[in-house]
Amino acid sequence: MRQMCLPASLDRVDQHKLFSIFSSSPVPKDGFAYLENAPFQHLYLIRKGAVKTWSSNPNGDMQILGFHLPGELLGLDGVADSRHRCNAQALVESQLCRIPYARLDTLASEFPSLRMRLMNIIGREFLLEQEHIVMMSARPAIERLALFLQTLLRRVEITVGPQRILTLDMARWEIANFLAVASETVSRLLAELQKTKVIRINRRDIEILDLARLIEISGQDVGELPCFKEARRG
């Protein structure tokens, strides 16, 4: 939480006041942090594990909206109208930090630097969602997959520093759903990237062997997007 949204200007007493409103919220694999249309009360910081957000499309099928990793916030979809707009379901056994939004908002009114930091986080989430729509539209499947891997890598690096290994807690069909491609396409393209030594696959782990080539395939260096530059400065 300190890395994500605790301003350095808060002293120990104020930090204690902030941390005192947090509570632990374990979620088992396939369990839900919240459901679509449920009243919005909390934000959730992922401490361990991974969560997917999804809603049902007009045909009643699942549409995956995003994958969320340790160090990231969940629940911002409920801020606008006090109801969640999607489901948040754990991909693996996960540990979340539950933050009562009303109490956080009260504290933020006492600490302007905290309010500014929260607004920055909300703005970054909006930019990430917007960039995803722009990046994925009218692109070949290989570019979508390369962008997906590169974006995951950059997000992990925000929290833990430079990395080359990604753990994909989501299934291949879930990646395919998110990227709007066929499941067998994801498996085939991952195999092609491994054959050309761009990545190495070890069960759920993906090692990025040639980041420059991955960026070239993507057609865009995600790390240069404003949302990632701002996160690194923060």
C-alpha positions in Angstrom: 0.0 0.0 0.0 2.9 2.3 0.7 4.2 2.0 -2.8 0.8 2.3 -4.4 -0.8 5.3 -2.6 0.8 6.3 0.7 2.3 9.7 0.3 5.8 10.1 1.8 4.6 13.2 3.6 2.5 11.3 6.1 4.2 10.9 9.5 4.0 7.8 11.7 0.8 8.8 13.5 -1.0 9.6 10.2 0.3 6.3 8.7 -1.1 4.4 11.7 -4.4 6.2 11.3 -4.5 5.2 7.6 -3.4 1.6 8.1 -5.9 1.1 11.0 -8.8 1.1 8.5 -7.4 -1.9 6.5 -8.5 -5.5 7.1 -7.3 -8.8 5.6 -9.7 -10.5 3.1 -8.6 -14.0 1.9 -10.3 -15.2 -1.3 -10.1 -18.9 -2.3 -9.4 -19.9 -5.9 -12.6 -19.1 -8.0 -14.0 -17.2 -5.0 -15.3 -13.6 -5.4 -14.1 -10.4 -3.9 -17.4 -8.8 -5.1 -20.2 -9.4 -7.5 -21.6 -7.3 -10.4 -24.4 -4.9 -9.2 -23.4 -5.4 -5.5 -23.3 -2.3 -3.4 -19.9 -0.6 -3.5 -18.3 -0.3 -0.1 -14.6 -1.3 -0.3 -11.5 -1.0 -2.4 -9.2 -4.0 -2.4 -5.4 -4.1 -2.7 -4.1 -7.4 -3.9 -1.4 -8.6 -1.6 -1.0 -12.1 -3.0 -2.5 -14.0 -5.9 -4.3 -12.7 -9.0 -7.9 -11.7 -9.8 -9.9 -11.4 -13.0 -12.7 -9.0 -13.5 -15.5 -9.9 -15.8 -19.2 -9.3 -16.8 -21.7 -11.1 -18.9 -22.2 -9.9 -22.5 -25.7 -9.6 -24.1 -25.6 -13.3 -25.0 -25.0 -14.2 -21.3 -21.4 -15.3 -22.0 -18.4 -14.3 -19.8 -16.5 -11.3 -21.1 -13.2 -10.9 -19.2 -12.4 -7.2 -18.6 -9.0 -7.5 -17.0 -6.4 -9.4 -14.9 -5.2 -7.8 -11.7 -1.9 -8.5 -10.0 -0.2 -8.0 -6.5 0.1 -4.3 -5.7 -2.9 -3.3 -7.8 -6.3 -1.9 -6.6 -9.7 -3.5 -7.3 -13.1 -2.0 -7.0 -12.7 1.4 -8.6 -15.6 0.4 -11.0 -18.0 1.1 -8.1 -17.0 4.6 -7.3 -19.2 6.3 -9.9 -22.6 5.1 -8.9 -22.0 3.1 -5.7 -22.5 -0.3 -7.4 -19.9 -2.6 -8.9 -20.1 -2.9 -12.7 -18.4 -6.3 -12.9 -17.4 -9.4 -10.9 -14.0 -9.8 -9.3 -13.0 -13.5 -9.1 -9.8 -15.0 -7.8 -7.7 -16.9 -10.4 -5.7 -18.6 -7.6 -5.9 -18.5 -3.8 -5.4 -14.8 -3.1 -5.0 -12.4 -0.2 -6.6 -9.0 -0.4 -6.4 -5.9 1.8 -9.9 -4.5 2.2 -10.2 -0.7 2.5 -13.6 0.9 3.4 -14.0 3.6 0.8 -16.1 6.0 2.9 -13.5 6.0 5.7 -10.6 6.3 3.2 -12.5 9.3 1.6 -12.8 10.9 5.1 -9.0 10.5 5.7 -8.2 11.8 2.3 -10.1 15.0 3.1 -7.6 15.4 6.1 -4.5 14.7 4.0 -4.6 16.5 0.6 -1.5 14.6 -0.5 -3.3 11.3 0.0 -6.3 12.5 -2.0 -4.0 13.6 -4.9 -2.3 10.2 -4.9 -5.6 8.4 -5.0 -6.8 10.6 -7.9 -3.5 9.7 -9.7 -4.2 6.0 -9.2 -7.8 6.3 -10.5 -6.5 8.3 -13.5 -3.9 5.7 -14.3 -6.5 2.9 -14.2 -8.6 4.8 -16.6 -5.6 5.4 -18.9 -4.7 1.7 -18.8 -8.2 0.7 -19.8 -8.3 3.3 -22.6 -4.9 2.2 -23.9 -6.0 -1.5 -23.9 -9.0 -0.6 -26.1 -6.8 1.4 -28.5 -4.0 -1.2 -28.6 -6.2 -4.2 -29.2 -8.5 -2.7 -31.9 -7.9 -4.0 -35.4 -4.5 -5.6 -34.6 -3.4 -9.1 -35.7 -3.6 -11.8 -33.0 0.2 -12.0 -32.6 0.4 -8.3 -31.9 -2.4 -8.6 -29.3 -0.6 -11.4 -27.5 2.7 -9.7 -27.6 1.1 -6.5 -26.2 -0.6 -8.6 -23.5 2.7 -10.1 -22.4 4.6 -6.8 -22.5 1.9 -5.0 -20.5 1.9 -7.7 -17.8 5.6 -7.4 -17.6 5.5 -3.6 -17.2 2.8 -3.9 -14.5 4.8 -6.4 -12.5 7.9 -4.2 -12.8 6.0 -1.3 -11.2 5.7 -3.3 -7.9 8.8 -5.6 -7.8 11.3 -3.9 -10.1 12.9 -5.3 -13.4 11.6 -8.8 -14.3 12.0 -11.3 -17.1 9.7 -14.1 -15.8 5.9 -13.8 -15.8 3.6 -16.3 -13.9 0.4 -16.6 -15.9 -2.2 -17.6 -13.3 -4.9 -17.3 -15.9 -5.8 -20.2 -18.3 -5.2 -20.0 -22.0 -8.9 -19.7 -22.7 -9.1 -16.7 -20.3 -6.3 -15.0 -22.2 -8.1 -15.7 -25.4 -11.4 -14.3 -24.1 -9.6 -11.1 -22.9 -7.9 -10.7 -26.3 -10.9 -11.6 -28.3 -9.2 -14.5 -30.2 -9.7 -18.2 -30.3 -8.2 -20.3 -27.4 -6.2 -22.5 -29.8 -4.8 -19.3 -31.4 -3.2 -18.3 -28.1 -1.6 -21.7 -27.6 -0.3 -21.7 -31.2 1.1 -18.2 -31.0 2.8 -18.9 -27.6 4.4 -21.9 -29.2 5.6 -19.8 -32.2 7.1 -17.2 -29.8 9.0 -19.9 -28.0 10.2 -21.5 -31.2 11.7 -18.2 -32.4 13.3 -17.7 -28.9 11.3 -14.6 -27.9 10.0 -16.4 -24.8 10.6 -19.7 -22.9 7.5 -21.5 -21.5 7.8 -23.5 -18.3 4.2 -24.5 -17.4 2.6 -21.3 -16.0 5.9 -19.3 -16.2 6.8 -17.3 -19.3 10.4 -16.1 -19.4 10.9 -13.1 -21.7 14.1 -13.9 -23.6 14.1 -11.1 -26.2 12.2 -8.1 -24.9 13.3 -5.9 -27.9 11.8 -8.5 -30.3 8.6 -8.7 -28.3 8.3 -4.9 -28.5 8.9 -5.1 -32.2 6.2 -7.7 -32.7 3.9 -5.6 -30.5 4.4 -2.5 -32.6 4.6 -0.4 -29.5 6.8 0.0 -26.4 4.2 -0.1 -23.6 6.8 1.1 -21.1 6.8 4.5 -22.8 3.1 5.1 -22.3 2.3 8.0 -19.9 0.5 5.7 -17.4 3.7 3.5 -16.9 6.0 6.5 -16.8 3.9 8.2 -14.1 3.8 4.9 -12.1 7.6 4.7 -12.2 7.9 8.3 -11.0 5.4 7.6 -8.2 
